[in-house]
Amino acid sequence: MEKLTVPTADAPHASPLKKNLIILGIVVLAEILLLSFNARLDTTAWRATRWLMGDQQPYNWKKVQLNPQTHPDAPWWRTVTPPFHSQLYHHTESTWRALRDVGVPAEVIFICLLVWVYDPARWKGIAIMLSSILGAGAVSEAFKSVCGRVRPIGTLPNGHLNDGLNVWQWFRGFHTQVDLSFPSGHACVAFAMAAALTYLSPKGRRLFLLVAWLTSFSRIVMQAHFYSDIIAGGTIGWFCGFGCAIWMGERLGVAQRTLIPEVQT
């Protein structure tokens, strides 16, 4: 991977702190918009995505066509046939499942093996990767346990299946880990891995982030999370993951790689 370089004194560069503050500001604004008014926008966005992509089970169009009679105030997209007749998910299911697997332990082990083979830091690179994932994952799990948000297709307190409703059961995660939605664990792991890989190989940052975003979006397509879930999970994964990578890298003597050209002497 990239050689460690030292930036010159007069090399122009933007302030990382300023960039991070802007990103955090955008994230906070997005979460406020999604979760305001009982997460109306979050629910609508999730249902609209399901309308476009389709269910993991065959879509019941007879029920949808009766919607104007049973729910006269329903949005137009609940009663109009979408493109591909809601079969888009079924035509691309293997792709979404492969992207989802980026956040599972087996895939993490595979990425660690690649780091061992291709990164000169070897086991130190793996230690940085695991510290990012475990550190960010611990923060994510703490939020999940406290918030206790029910998945959009999880089981509601009354025993019925959810249909994208915004339901929070505070501290439920300390009693059960079933159907916890906020934040997304897959998004957290995907962005934590992207952070660690960017620390080791900044040249691939765009690719790492693209895979992380697609992995996160797969959780919405597969109806396991709301948009606010993946935004929160991705933010925790990226910032906590990068912080843990820096912390571990300093202790192992592996400095953050840069793309600034070497100083010629």
Buried (B, 14 or more C-beta within 10 A) or exposed (E): BBEEBEBEEEEEEEEEEEEEEEEEEEBEEBBEEBBEEEBEBBBBBBBBBBBBBBBBEEBEEEEBEEBEEEEEEEEEBBBEEBEBEBBBBBEBBEEBEEBBBBBEEEBBEEBBEEBBEEBEBEEBBBBBBBBBBEBBBEBBBEBBBBBBBBBBBBEBEEEEEBEBBBBBBEEBBEEEEEBBBBBBBBBBBBBBBBBBBBBBBBEBBEEBBEBBBBBBBBBBBBBBBBBBBBBBBBBBBBBBBBBBBBBBBEEBEBEBBBEEEEEEE
